[in-house]
Amino acid sequence: MEAIVHKQKTAGDGRISFPTLHCWNPETEIITIAAQVSGKRVSCRIAYADIKTKFTELADTPLETVVKYRTEIETAAKALIENKKYEKDGSIKIDYASL
């Protein structure tokens, strides 16, 4: 009897999602959010200076500001990922122009 194997789409299926993972580096003033791309984790970095320039209503802390503008930041990250604008280390750099 021959076994039948059904393959499910997992890694490599092209899906992009954003788990609610983010961190703040006070020394570099960079915020990193996580993206899940075809089952692999991708760091998406943005300078807080770019956020302050783009958005006029800031929250009390950088991370609260990211939560407030998460949709806009994720949209920019998704566009960069779809256009394969990866840095040498595999991360995505979101800048003011991308927002």
Secondary structure, DSSP 8 states (H G I E B T S, - for coil): ----------TTS--EE--S-EEEETTTTEEEEEEEETTEEEEEEEEHHHHHHH-SS--SSHHHHHHHTHHHHHHHHHHHHHTT-B-TTS-EEE-GGG-
